[in-house]
Amino acid sequence: MTSLKGRTMFVSGGSRGIGLAIALRAARDGANVAIAAKTAEPHPKLKGTIYTAADEIRAAGGNALPILCDIREEAQVIAAVEQTVAEFGGIDICVNNASAISLTDSQATDMKRFDLMMNINTRGTFMVSKYCIPHLKKAGNPHILMLSPPLDMKTKWFEHSTAYTMAKFGMSMCVLGLAGELKSAGVAVNALWPRTTIATAAVGNLLGGDAMMRASRTPEIMGDAAYAILTRPAREFTGQFCIDDKVLYASGVRDFECYRVDSSVTLMPDFFVPDDEAPPPGVTVQAMPSVGGVQRSR
């Protein structure tokens, strides 16, 4: 499969950033995209709503369905999936992008924040996938894609942010389990994670402002990497934990400079990238910084 034309994508939390980049890349093929997210009104620090995202998708060449949906609420998820099927006739792709993040240790993580991360990241991913699966089984080349990291069970990923890592790795555990469960049905289930920080409003607001943004790549690298995964034959590529530039390198990309915000600044690594996950030739990334006490939301 080389195009997503006419295919229907259901994206959680896709009103901005990485989720929107994935949606826009699909839209360029003429895909149908349902944006299921909570932001209906403009936020003073975060650009984009489900309605502005829908406008961008249409401008890029796709069809869009903005849906106000909190993926913690089962009834809202069921309704969002049903609305998508009613509008477009089915679902071919499920992208679990919505995530809540707080990089805090046990004493700095209140239980309300713990519950939020578990309910959105792990439970929300499981639930969105669960209700999309009956429709995906009817699709020609069905994919589920989680925006979650490789299951690299090292103390360094847990010691400063146990709650967040548990919740985020919960998404990746969904990949492991659902890939096995759905293999015989021909539904691919994979994960995608960035090698570097991505220049989203959340990174700029919470992780170091302009300096961090300049050391990042643009969301388009994740959109292009997701596209490379979602256009592969579902029965031939499943249960994989992918890194963005490695996926693109395998697809023939050799020049990654177009994704850099500032080519004069060495790229900042994202969390959870395994030590043995070497970057493609010519790509240089800084050493992993300390993560203690930092908060962010992708």
BAROGU-826028 format. One record per residue (C-alpha): residue in three letters; x, y, z. Coordinates in Angstrom, 3 decimals, always signed. Layout:
! BAROGU-826028
<atom><r>ala</r><px>X</px><py>Y</py><pz>Z</pz></atom>
...
! end
This chain:
! BAROGU-826028
<atom><r>met</r><px>+0.000</px><py>+0.000</py><pz>+0.000</pz></atom>
<atom><r>thr</r><px>+1.494</px><py>+3.331</py><pz>-1.027</pz></atom>
<atom><r>ser</r><px>-1.269</px><py>+5.823</py><pz>-0.239</pz></atom>
<atom><r>leu</r><px>-3.797</px><py>+6.644</py><pz>+2.467</pz></atom>
<atom><r>lys</r><px>-6.269</px><py>+8.120</py><pz>-0.012</pz></atom>
<atom><r>gly</r><px>-9.814</px><py>+7.372</py><pz>+1.102</pz></atom>
<atom><r>arg</r><px>-8.618</px><py>+5.712</py><pz>+4.332</pz></atom>
<atom><r>thr</r><px>-10.075</px><py>+6.801</py><pz>+7.668</pz></atom>
<atom><r>met</r><px>-7.812</px><py>+7.678</py><pz>+10.589</pz></atom>
<atom><r>phe</r><px>-9.017</px><py>+8.117</py><pz>+14.176</pz></atom>
<atom><r>val</r><px>-6.541</px><py>+10.246</py><pz>+16.182</pz></atom>
<atom><r>ser</r><px>-6.746</px><py>+10.887</py><pz>+19.915</pz></atom>
<atom><r>gly</r><px>-5.420</px><py>+14.258</py><pz>+21.077</pz></atom>
<atom><r>gly</r><px>-4.637</px><py>+15.471</py><pz>+17.582</pz></atom>
<atom><r>ser</r><px>-5.467</px><py>+19.164</py><pz>+17.823</pz></atom>
<atom><r>arg</r><px>-1.791</px><py>+20.209</py><pz>+17.772</pz></atom>
<atom><r>gly</r><px>+1.797</px><py>+18.989</py><pz>+17.740</pz></atom>
<atom><r>ile</r><px>+2.702</px><py>+15.434</py><pz>+16.794</pz></atom>
<atom><r>gly</r><px>-0.867</px><py>+14.183</py><pz>+16.484</pz></atom>
<atom><r>leu</r><px>-1.729</px><py>+16.974</py><pz>+14.083</pz></atom>
<atom><r>ala</r><px>+1.460</px><py>+16.379</py><pz>+12.063</pz></atom>
<atom><r>ile</r><px>+0.461</px><py>+12.729</py><pz>+11.600</pz></atom>
<atom><r>ala</r><px>-3.039</px><py>+13.786</py><pz>+10.576</pz></atom>
<atom><r>leu</r><px>-1.753</px><py>+16.364</py><pz>+8.095</pz></atom>
<atom><r>arg</r><px>+0.579</px><py>+13.884</py><pz>+6.413</pz></atom>
<atom><r>ala</r><px>-2.356</px><py>+11.514</py><pz>+5.919</pz></atom>
<atom><r>ala</r><px>-4.508</px><py>+14.398</py><pz>+4.684</pz></atom>
<atom><r>arg</r><px>-2.044</px><py>+15.123</py><pz>+1.890</pz></atom>
<atom><r>asp</r><px>-3.049</px><py>+11.762</py><pz>+0.417</pz></atom>
<atom><r>gly</r><px>-6.746</px><py>+12.598</py><pz>+0.730</pz></atom>
<atom><r>ala</r><px>-7.417</px><py>+10.639</py><pz>+3.914</pz></atom>
<atom><r>asn</r><px>-10.398</px><py>+11.068</py><pz>+6.210</pz></atom>
<atom><r>val</r><px>-9.312</px><py>+12.143</py><pz>+9.689</pz></atom>
<atom><r>ala</r><px>-11.322</px><py>+12.201</py><pz>+12.907</pz></atom>
<atom><r>ile</r><px>-9.702</px><py>+14.412</py><pz>+15.561</pz></atom>
<atom><r>ala</r><px>-10.886</px><py>+13.276</py><pz>+19.004</pz></atom>
<atom><r>ala</r><px>-9.569</px><py>+15.702</py><pz>+21.607</pz></atom>
<atom><r>lys</r><px>-10.611</px><py>+17.930</py><pz>+24.498</pz></atom>
<atom><r>thr</r><px>-9.573</px><py>+21.349</py><pz>+23.202</pz></atom>
<atom><r>ala</r><px>-12.562</px><py>+23.174</py><pz>+21.756</pz></atom>
<atom><r>glu</r><px>-11.585</px><py>+26.675</py><pz>+22.912</pz></atom>
<atom><r>pro</r><px>-8.203</px><py>+28.372</py><pz>+22.354</pz></atom>
<atom><r>his</r><px>-5.676</px><py>+27.960</py><pz>+25.183</pz></atom>
<atom><r>pro</r><px>-3.461</px><py>+30.950</py><pz>+26.092</pz></atom>
<atom><r>lys</r><px>-0.262</px><py>+28.865</py><pz>+25.892</pz></atom>
<atom><r>leu</r><px>-1.179</px><py>+26.006</py><pz>+23.553</pz></atom>
<atom><r>lys</r><px>-2.010</px><py>+26.690</py><pz>+19.927</pz></atom>
<atom><r>gly</r><px>-4.825</px><py>+24.810</py><pz>+18.245</pz></atom>
<atom><r>thr</r><px>-8.284</px><py>+23.348</py><pz>+18.809</pz></atom>
<atom><r>ile</r><px>-10.140</px><py>+20.453</py><pz>+17.230</pz></atom>
<atom><r>tyr</r><px>-11.701</px><py>+22.984</py><pz>+14.865</pz></atom>
<atom><r>thr</r><px>-8.472</px><py>+24.685</py><pz>+13.741</pz></atom>
<atom><r>ala</r><px>-6.951</px><py>+21.222</py><pz>+13.285</pz></atom>
<atom><r>ala</r><px>-9.902</px><py>+20.238</py><pz>+11.090</pz></atom>
<atom><r>asp</r><px>-9.411</px><py>+23.377</py><pz>+8.991</pz></atom>
<atom><r>glu</r><px>-5.727</px><py>+22.525</py><pz>+8.478</pz></atom>
<atom><r>ile</r><px>-6.580</px><py>+18.947</py><pz>+7.512</pz></atom>
<atom><r>arg</r><px>-9.077</px><py>+20.125</py><pz>+4.907</pz></atom>
<atom><r>ala</r><px>-6.587</px><py>+22.672</py><pz>+3.555</pz></atom>
<atom><r>ala</r><px>-4.020</px><py>+19.875</py><pz>+3.186</pz></atom>
<atom><r>gly</r><px>-6.417</px><py>+17.856</py><pz>+1.032</pz></atom>
<atom><r>gly</r><px>-8.173</px><py>+15.579</py><pz>+3.504</pz></atom>
<atom><r>asn</r><px>-11.628</px><py>+15.286</py><pz>+4.997</pz></atom>
<atom><r>ala</r><px>-11.926</px><py>+16.164</py><pz>+8.681</pz></atom>
<atom><r>leu</r><px>-14.277</px><py>+15.404</py><pz>+11.550</pz></atom>
<atom><r>pro</r><px>-13.596</px><py>+17.328</py><pz>+14.771</pz></atom>
<atom><r>ile</r><px>-14.948</px><py>+15.485</py><pz>+17.827</pz></atom>
<atom><r>leu</r><px>-14.926</px><py>+16.842</py><pz>+21.366</pz></atom>
<atom><r>cys</r><px>-13.830</px><py>+13.800</py><pz>+23.373</pz></atom>
<atom><r>asp</r><px>-12.187</px><py>+13.096</py><pz>+26.726</pz></atom>
<atom><r>ile</r><px>-10.647</px><py>+9.639</py><pz>+26.327</pz></atom>
<atom><r>arg</r><px>-11.001</px><py>+9.022</py><pz>+30.062</pz></atom>
<atom><r>glu</r><px>-14.763</px><py>+8.808</py><pz>+29.545</pz></atom>
<atom><r>glu</r><px>-15.944</px><py>+5.496</py><pz>+28.079</pz></atom>
<atom><r>ala</r><px>-19.251</px><py>+6.844</py><pz>+26.769</pz></atom>
<atom><r>gln</r><px>-17.453</px><py>+9.664</py><pz>+24.951</pz></atom>
<atom><r>val</r><px>-14.985</px><py>+7.270</py><pz>+23.328</pz></atom>
<atom><r>ile</r><px>-17.773</px><py>+4.963</py><pz>+22.171</pz></atom>
<atom><r>ala</r><px>-19.702</px><py>+7.921</py><pz>+20.765</pz></atom>
<atom><r>ala</r><px>-16.614</px><py>+9.307</py><pz>+19.010</pz></atom>
<atom><r>val</r><px>-15.891</px><py>+5.990</py><pz>+17.327</pz></atom>
<atom><r>glu</r><px>-19.528</px><py>+5.590</py><pz>+16.286</pz></atom>
<atom><r>gln</r><px>-19.601</px><py>+9.155</py><pz>+14.929</pz></atom>
<atom><r>thr</r><px>-16.474</px><py>+8.475</py><pz>+12.872</pz></atom>
<atom><r>val</r><px>-17.927</px><py>+5.299</py><pz>+11.387</pz></atom>
<atom><r>ala</r><px>-21.210</px><py>+7.054</py><pz>+10.621</pz></atom>
<atom><r>glu</r><px>-19.374</px><py>+9.896</py><pz>+8.876</pz></atom>
<atom><r>phe</r><px>-16.777</px><py>+7.937</py><pz>+6.915</pz></atom>
<atom><r>gly</r><px>-18.092</px><py>+4.364</py><pz>+6.783</pz></atom>
<atom><r>gly</r><px>-15.410</px><py>+2.698</py><pz>+8.900</pz></atom>
<atom><r>ile</r><px>-11.996</px><py>+3.067</py><pz>+10.536</pz></atom>
<atom><r>asp</r><px>-8.729</px><py>+1.956</py><pz>+8.930</pz></atom>
<atom><r>ile</r><px>-6.201</px><py>+3.471</py><pz>+11.329</pz></atom>
<atom><r>cys</r><px>-6.215</px><py>+4.227</py><pz>+15.060</pz></atom>
<atom><r>val</r><px>-3.526</px><py>+6.610</py><pz>+16.341</pz></atom>
<atom><r>asn</r><px>-3.177</px><py>+6.772</py><pz>+20.129</pz></atom>
<atom><r>asn</r><px>-1.482</px><py>+10.117</py><pz>+20.578</pz></atom>
<atom><r>ala</r><px>-3.178</px><py>+11.619</py><pz>+23.665</pz></atom>
<atom><r>ser</r><px>-0.887</px><py>+11.695</py><pz>+26.692</pz></atom>
<atom><r>ala</r><px>-0.507</px><py>+13.324</py><pz>+30.114</pz></atom>
<atom><r>ile</r><px>+2.994</px><py>+13.809</py><pz>+31.484</pz></atom>
<atom><r>ser</r><px>+4.652</px><py>+14.867</py><pz>+34.732</pz></atom>
<atom><r>leu</r><px>+8.312</px><py>+13.985</py><pz>+35.223</pz></atom>
<atom><r>thr</r><px>+8.224</px><py>+14.031</py><pz>+39.024</pz></atom>
<atom><r>asp</r><px>+9.391</px><py>+11.615</py><pz>+41.691</pz></atom>
<atom><r>ser</r><px>+7.107</px><py>+9.799</py><pz>+44.116</pz></atom>
<atom><r>gln</r><px>+6.946</px><py>+12.612</py><pz>+46.667</pz></atom>
<atom><r>ala</r><px>+6.249</px><py>+15.313</py><pz>+44.105</pz></atom>
<atom><r>thr</r><px>+3.554</px><py>+13.329</py><pz>+42.283</pz></atom>
<atom><r>asp</r><px>+0.147</px><py>+13.810</py><pz>+43.855</pz></atom>
<atom><r>met</r><px>-2.373</px><py>+11.030</py><pz>+43.356</pz></atom>
<atom><r>lys</r><px>-4.626</px><py>+13.177</py><pz>+41.197</pz></atom>
<atom><r>arg</r><px>-1.761</px><py>+13.561</py><pz>+38.720</pz></atom>
<atom><r>phe</r><px>-0.954</px><py>+9.836</py><pz>+38.988</pz></atom>
<atom><r>asp</r><px>-4.547</px><py>+8.955</py><pz>+38.155</pz></atom>
<atom><r>leu</r><px>-4.595</px><py>+11.431</py><pz>+35.265</pz></atom>
<atom><r>met</r><px>-1.528</px><py>+9.866</py><pz>+33.653</pz></atom>
<atom><r>met</r><px>-2.740</px><py>+6.314</py><pz>+34.131</pz></atom>
<atom><r>asn</r><px>-6.247</px><py>+7.128</py><pz>+32.915</pz></atom>
<atom><r>ile</r><px>-5.137</px><py>+8.931</py><pz>+29.759</pz></atom>
<atom><r>asn</r><px>-1.950</px><py>+7.111</py><pz>+28.815</pz></atom>
<atom><r>thr</r><px>-2.578</px><py>+3.474</py><pz>+29.715</pz></atom>
<atom><r>arg</r><px>-6.333</px><py>+3.167</py><pz>+30.193</pz></atom>
<atom><r>gly</r><px>-7.200</px><py>+5.663</py><pz>+27.453</pz></atom>
<atom><r>thr</r><px>-4.956</px><py>+3.949</py><pz>+24.924</pz></atom>
<atom><r>phe</r><px>-6.421</px><py>+0.554</py><pz>+25.784</pz></atom>
<atom><r>met</r><px>-9.980</px><py>+1.860</py><pz>+25.583</pz></atom>
<atom><r>val</r><px>-9.630</px><py>+3.780</py><pz>+22.302</pz></atom>
<atom><r>ser</r><px>-7.988</px><py>+0.730</py><pz>+20.752</pz></atom>
<atom><r>lys</r><px>-10.656</px><py>-1.590</py><pz>+22.167</pz></atom>
<atom><r>tyr</r><px>-13.536</px><py>+0.285</py><pz>+20.558</pz></atom>
<atom><r>cys</r><px>-11.742</px><py>+0.810</py><pz>+17.234</pz></atom>
<atom><r>ile</r><px>-10.735</px><py>-2.860</py><pz>+16.861</pz></atom>
<atom><r>pro</r><px>-14.123</px><py>-4.226</py><pz>+15.653</pz></atom>
<atom><r>his</r><px>-14.026</px><py>-1.684</py><pz>+12.817</pz></atom>
<atom><r>leu</r><px>-10.321</px><py>-2.190</py><pz>+12.088</pz></atom>
<atom><r>lys</r><px>-10.943</px><py>-5.907</py><pz>+11.584</pz></atom>
<atom><r>lys</r><px>-13.153</px><py>-4.984</py><pz>+8.623</pz></atom>
<atom><r>ala</r><px>-10.518</px><py>-2.729</py><pz>+7.010</pz></atom>
<atom><r>gly</r><px>-8.202</px><py>-3.613</py><pz>+4.148</pz></atom>
<atom><r>asn</r><px>-4.891</px><py>-2.636</py><pz>+5.758</pz></atom>
<atom><r>pro</r><px>-5.651</px><py>-1.856</py><pz>+9.414</pz></atom>
<atom><r>his</r><px>-3.137</px><py>-0.279</py><pz>+11.774</pz></atom>
<atom><r>ile</r><px>-3.009</px><py>+0.816</py><pz>+15.402</pz></atom>
<atom><r>leu</r><px>-0.144</px><py>+3.168</py><pz>+16.215</pz></atom>
<atom><r>met</r><px>+0.834</px><py>+4.209</py><pz>+19.743</pz></atom>
<atom><r>leu</r><px>+2.976</px><py>+7.276</py><pz>+20.406</pz></atom>
<atom><r>ser</r><px>+4.941</px><py>+5.417</py><pz>+23.053</pz></atom>
<atom><r>pro</r><px>+8.540</px><py>+4.318</py><pz>+23.708</pz></atom>
<atom><r>pro</r><px>+10.426</px><py>+1.043</py><pz>+23.441</pz></atom>
<atom><r>leu</r><px>+10.077</px><py>-1.132</py><pz>+26.542</pz></atom>
<atom><r>asp</r><px>+13.610</px><py>-0.465</py><pz>+27.778</pz></atom>
<atom><r>met</r><px>+13.312</px><py>-1.566</py><pz>+31.407</pz></atom>
<atom><r>lys</r><px>+16.168</px><py>+0.423</py><pz>+32.918</pz></atom>
<atom><r>thr</r><px>+16.229</px><py>+2.051</py><pz>+36.348</pz></atom>
<atom><r>lys</r><px>+17.250</px><py>+5.420</py><pz>+34.874</pz></atom>
<atom><r>trp</r><px>+13.868</px><py>+5.811</py><pz>+33.157</pz></atom>
<atom><r>phe</r><px>+11.957</px><py>+5.122</py><pz>+36.372</pz></atom>
<atom><r>glu</r><px>+13.983</px><py>+6.623</py><pz>+39.227</pz></atom>
<atom><r>his</r><px>+13.048</px><py>+10.280</py><pz>+38.647</pz></atom>
<atom><r>ser</r><px>+9.512</px><py>+9.729</py><pz>+37.315</pz></atom>
<atom><r>thr</r><px>+8.125</px><py>+6.336</py><pz>+38.317</pz></atom>
<atom><r>ala</r><px>+4.466</px><py>+7.265</py><pz>+37.820</pz></atom>
<atom><r>tyr</r><px>+4.910</px><py>+8.766</py><pz>+34.359</pz></atom>
<atom><r>thr</r><px>+7.130</px><py>+5.940</py><pz>+33.157</pz></atom>
<atom><r>met</r><px>+4.636</px><py>+3.344</py><pz>+34.389</pz></atom>
<atom><r>ala</r><px>+1.833</px><py>+5.136</py><pz>+32.547</pz></atom>
<atom><r>lys</r><px>+3.809</px><py>+5.632</py><pz>+29.337</pz></atom>
<atom><r>phe</r><px>+5.186</px><py>+2.104</py><pz>+29.308</pz></atom>
<atom><r>gly</r><px>+1.585</px><py>+0.986</py><pz>+29.835</pz></atom>
<atom><r>met</r><px>+0.886</px><py>+2.280</py><pz>+26.327</pz></atom>
<atom><r>ser</r><px>+3.809</px><py>+0.234</py><pz>+25.041</pz></atom>
<atom><r>met</r><px>+2.557</px><py>-2.840</py><pz>+26.872</pz></atom>
<atom><r>cys</r><px>-0.690</px><py>-2.392</py><pz>+24.922</pz></atom>
<atom><r>val</r><px>+1.416</px><py>-2.652</py><pz>+21.755</pz></atom>
<atom><r>leu</r><px>+3.013</px><py>-5.869</py><pz>+22.958</pz></atom>
<atom><r>gly</r><px>-0.281</px><py>-7.473</py><pz>+23.940</pz></atom>
<atom><r>leu</r><px>-2.541</px><py>-6.254</py><pz>+21.148</pz></atom>
<atom><r>ala</r><px>+0.010</px><py>-7.077</py><pz>+18.452</pz></atom>
<atom><r>gly</r><px>-0.121</px><py>-10.688</py><pz>+19.603</pz></atom>
<atom><r>glu</r><px>-3.887</px><py>-10.705</py><pz>+20.043</pz></atom>
<atom><r>leu</r><px>-4.622</px><py>-9.207</py><pz>+16.632</pz></atom>
<atom><r>lys</r><px>-1.910</px><py>-10.801</py><pz>+14.503</pz></atom>
<atom><r>ser</r><px>-4.167</px><py>-13.519</py><pz>+13.124</pz></atom>
<atom><r>ala</r><px>-6.795</px><py>-10.892</py><pz>+12.278</pz></atom>
<atom><r>gly</r><px>-4.259</px><py>-8.938</py><pz>+10.234</pz></atom>
<atom><r>val</r><px>-4.381</px><py>-5.785</py><pz>+12.374</pz></atom>
<atom><r>ala</r><px>-0.919</px><py>-4.256</py><pz>+12.809</pz></atom>
<atom><r>val</r><px>-0.067</px><py>-2.720</py><pz>+16.201</pz></atom>
<atom><r>asn</r><px>+3.133</px><py>-0.700</py><pz>+16.488</pz></atom>
<atom><r>ala</r><px>+4.740</px><py>+2.080</py><pz>+18.519</pz></atom>
<atom><r>leu</r><px>+6.542</px><py>+5.213</py><pz>+17.334</pz></atom>
<atom><r>trp</r><px>+8.837</px><py>+7.394</py><pz>+19.437</pz></atom>
<atom><r>pro</r><px>+11.110</px><py>+10.355</py><pz>+18.584</pz></atom>
<atom><r>arg</r><px>+14.870</px><py>+10.140</py><pz>+18.971</pz></atom>
<atom><r>thr</r><px>+15.016</px><py>+13.839</py><pz>+19.860</pz></atom>
<atom><r>thr</r><px>+12.772</px><py>+16.348</py><pz>+21.529</pz></atom>
<atom><r>ile</r><px>+10.102</px><py>+17.655</py><pz>+19.170</pz></atom>
<atom><r>ala</r><px>+9.372</px><py>+21.369</py><pz>+18.791</pz></atom>
<atom><r>thr</r><px>+5.854</px><py>+21.516</py><pz>+20.177</pz></atom>
<atom><r>ala</r><px>+4.319</px><py>+24.225</py><pz>+22.334</pz></atom>
<atom><r>ala</r><px>+4.531</px><py>+21.904</py><pz>+25.323</pz></atom>
<atom><r>val</r><px>+8.292</px><py>+21.510</py><pz>+24.969</pz></atom>
<atom><r>gly</r><px>+8.728</px><py>+25.236</py><pz>+24.558</pz></atom>
<atom><r>asn</r><px>+6.545</px><py>+26.089</py><pz>+27.542</pz></atom>
<atom><r>leu</r><px>+7.725</px><py>+23.439</py><pz>+29.984</pz></atom>
<atom><r>leu</r><px>+11.182</px><py>+22.160</py><pz>+29.075</pz></atom>
<atom><r>gly</r><px>+13.359</px><py>+25.190</py><pz>+28.557</pz></atom>
<atom><r>gly</r><px>+11.768</px><py>+27.637</py><pz>+26.156</pz></atom>
<atom><r>asp</r><px>+13.584</px><py>+28.791</py><pz>+23.047</pz></atom>
<atom><r>ala</r><px>+16.835</px><py>+26.954</py><pz>+23.815</pz></atom>
<atom><r>met</r><px>+15.066</px><py>+23.595</py><pz>+23.947</pz></atom>
<atom><r>met</r><px>+13.027</px><py>+24.363</py><pz>+20.841</pz></atom>
<atom><r>arg</r><px>+16.163</px><py>+25.187</py><pz>+18.852</pz></atom>
<atom><r>ala</r><px>+17.689</px><py>+21.829</py><pz>+19.845</pz></atom>
<atom><r>ser</r><px>+14.608</px><py>+19.951</py><pz>+18.653</pz></atom>
<atom><r>arg</r><px>+13.219</px><py>+18.557</py><pz>+15.442</pz></atom>
<atom><r>thr</r><px>+9.884</px><py>+19.615</py><pz>+13.986</pz></atom>
<atom><r>pro</r><px>+6.723</px><py>+17.498</py><pz>+14.365</pz></atom>
<atom><r>glu</r><px>+6.874</px><py>+16.725</py><pz>+10.641</pz></atom>
<atom><r>ile</r><px>+9.500</px><py>+14.024</py><pz>+11.244</pz></atom>
<atom><r>met</r><px>+6.948</px><py>+12.126</py><pz>+13.318</pz></atom>
<atom><r>gly</r><px>+4.262</px><py>+12.692</py><pz>+10.694</pz></atom>
<atom><r>asp</r><px>+6.504</px><py>+11.300</py><pz>+7.965</pz></atom>
<atom><r>ala</r><px>+7.665</px><py>+8.364</py><pz>+10.116</pz></atom>
<atom><r>ala</r><px>+4.084</px><py>+7.483</py><pz>+11.031</pz></atom>
<atom><r>tyr</r><px>+3.137</px><py>+7.594</py><pz>+7.354</pz></atom>
<atom><r>ala</r><px>+5.973</px><py>+5.186</py><pz>+6.538</pz></atom>
<atom><r>ile</r><px>+4.595</px><py>+2.746</py><pz>+9.123</pz></atom>
<atom><r>leu</r><px>+0.919</px><py>+3.136</py><pz>+8.254</pz></atom>
<atom><r>thr</r><px>+1.467</px><py>+2.501</py><pz>+4.543</pz></atom>
<atom><r>arg</r><px>+3.233</px><py>-0.825</py><pz>+5.187</pz></atom>
<atom><r>pro</r><px>+1.321</px><py>-4.106</py><pz>+4.803</pz></atom>
<atom><r>ala</r><px>-0.317</px><py>-4.722</py><pz>+8.174</pz></atom>
<atom><r>arg</r><px>+0.308</px><py>-8.466</py><pz>+8.100</pz></atom>
<atom><r>glu</r><px>+4.024</px><py>-7.957</py><pz>+7.501</pz></atom>
<atom><r>phe</r><px>+4.862</px><py>-5.264</py><pz>+10.051</pz></atom>
<atom><r>thr</r><px>+3.492</px><py>-5.510</py><pz>+13.582</pz></atom>
<atom><r>gly</r><px>+4.668</px><py>-5.561</py><pz>+17.193</pz></atom>
<atom><r>gln</r><px>+7.509</px><py>-3.133</py><pz>+16.454</pz></atom>
<atom><r>phe</r><px>+8.850</px><py>-0.306</py><pz>+18.631</pz></atom>
<atom><r>cys</r><px>+10.043</px><py>+2.259</py><pz>+16.115</pz></atom>
<atom><r>ile</r><px>+12.263</px><py>+5.337</py><pz>+16.383</pz></atom>
<atom><r>asp</r><px>+11.354</px><py>+8.115</py><pz>+13.946</pz></atom>
<atom><r>asp</r><px>+14.613</px><py>+8.644</py><pz>+12.043</pz></atom>
<atom><r>lys</r><px>+15.396</px><py>+4.922</py><pz>+11.964</pz></atom>
<atom><r>val</r><px>+12.022</px><py>+4.259</py><pz>+10.292</pz></atom>
<atom><r>leu</r><px>+12.684</px><py>+6.983</py><pz>+7.740</pz></atom>
<atom><r>tyr</r><px>+16.236</px><py>+5.785</py><pz>+7.085</pz></atom>
<atom><r>ala</r><px>+14.888</px><py>+2.310</py><pz>+6.363</pz></atom>
<atom><r>ser</r><px>+12.420</px><py>+3.961</py><pz>+3.965</pz></atom>
<atom><r>gly</r><px>+15.227</px><py>+5.599</py><pz>+2.003</pz></atom>
<atom><r>val</r><px>+15.589</px><py>+8.994</py><pz>+3.704</pz></atom>
<atom><r>arg</r><px>+19.220</px><py>+10.103</py><pz>+4.003</pz></atom>
<atom><r>asp</r><px>+18.953</px><py>+13.841</py><pz>+4.720</pz></atom>
<atom><r>phe</r><px>+17.383</px><py>+14.741</py><pz>+8.078</pz></atom>
<atom><r>glu</r><px>+18.407</px><py>+18.397</py><pz>+8.100</pz></atom>
<atom><r>cys</r><px>+14.972</px><py>+19.524</py><pz>+6.900</pz></atom>
<atom><r>tyr</r><px>+13.504</px><py>+18.434</py><pz>+10.239</pz></atom>
<atom><r>arg</r><px>+15.825</px><py>+20.507</py><pz>+12.429</pz></atom>
<atom><r>val</r><px>+14.631</px><py>+23.750</py><pz>+13.976</pz></atom>
<atom><r>asp</r><px>+18.189</px><py>+25.133</py><pz>+14.102</pz></atom>
<atom><r>ser</r><px>+20.972</px><py>+23.214</py><pz>+12.355</pz></atom>
<atom><r>ser</r><px>+23.628</px><py>+25.085</py><pz>+14.384</pz></atom>
<atom><r>val</r><px>+22.465</px><py>+23.481</py><pz>+17.655</pz></atom>
<atom><r>thr</r><px>+23.156</px><py>+19.848</py><pz>+18.556</pz></atom>
<atom><r>leu</r><px>+19.951</px><py>+17.847</py><pz>+18.861</pz></atom>
<atom><r>met</r><px>+18.533</px><py>+17.113</py><pz>+22.330</pz></atom>
<atom><r>pro</r><px>+17.613</px><py>+13.452</py><pz>+22.916</pz></atom>
<atom><r>asp</r><px>+14.142</px><py>+12.517</py><pz>+24.059</pz></atom>
<atom><r>phe</r><px>+13.648</px><py>+10.259</py><pz>+27.060</pz></atom>
<atom><r>phe</r><px>+13.325</px><py>+6.460</py><pz>+26.771</pz></atom>
<atom><r>val</r><px>+15.533</px><py>+5.978</py><pz>+23.701</pz></atom>
<atom><r>pro</r><px>+17.622</px><py>+2.855</py><pz>+24.465</pz></atom>
<atom><r>asp</r><px>+21.398</px><py>+3.283</py><pz>+24.694</pz></atom>
<atom><r>asp</r><px>+21.976</px><py>+0.772</py><pz>+21.895</pz></atom>
<atom><r>glu</r><px>+19.562</px><py>+2.572</py><pz>+19.530</pz></atom>
<atom><r>ala</r><px>+22.223</px><py>+4.292</py><pz>+17.402</pz></atom>
<atom><r>pro</r><px>+21.172</px><py>+7.251</py><pz>+15.214</pz></atom>
<atom><r>pro</r><px>+21.436</px><py>+7.065</py><pz>+11.425</pz></atom>
<atom><r>pro</r><px>+24.754</px><py>+8.008</py><pz>+9.798</pz></atom>
<atom><r>gly</r><px>+25.465</px><py>+11.736</py><pz>+10.048</pz></atom>
<atom><r>val</r><px>+23.043</px><py>+12.385</py><pz>+12.917</pz></atom>
<atom><r>thr</r><px>+24.557</px><py>+13.696</py><pz>+16.168</pz></atom>
<atom><r>val</r><px>+22.589</px><py>+13.915</py><pz>+19.422</pz></atom>
<atom><r>gln</r><px>+23.569</px><py>+15.362</py><pz>+22.805</pz></atom>
<atom><r>ala</r><px>+24.080</px><py>+13.205</py><pz>+25.875</pz></atom>
<atom><r>met</r><px>+20.912</px><py>+12.496</py><pz>+27.865</pz></atom>
<atom><r>pro</r><px>+20.324</px><py>+15.270</py><pz>+30.468</pz></atom>
<atom><r>ser</r><px>+19.008</px><py>+14.736</py><pz>+33.992</pz></atom>
<atom><r>val</r><px>+15.219</px><py>+14.402</py><pz>+34.073</pz></atom>
<atom><r>gly</r><px>+14.499</px><py>+14.872</py><pz>+37.766</pz></atom>
<atom><r>gly</r><px>+11.708</px><py>+17.302</py><pz>+38.615</pz></atom>
<atom><r>val</r><px>+10.929</px><py>+18.349</py><pz>+35.038</pz></atom>
<atom><r>gln</r><px>+7.312</px><py>+18.440</py><pz>+33.955</pz></atom>
<atom><r>arg</r><px>+5.961</px><py>+18.432</py><pz>+30.450</pz></atom>
<atom><r>ser</r><px>+3.045</px><py>+17.399</py><pz>+28.270</pz></atom>
<atom><r>arg</r><px>+3.418</px><py>+16.053</py><pz>+24.773</pz></atom>
! end
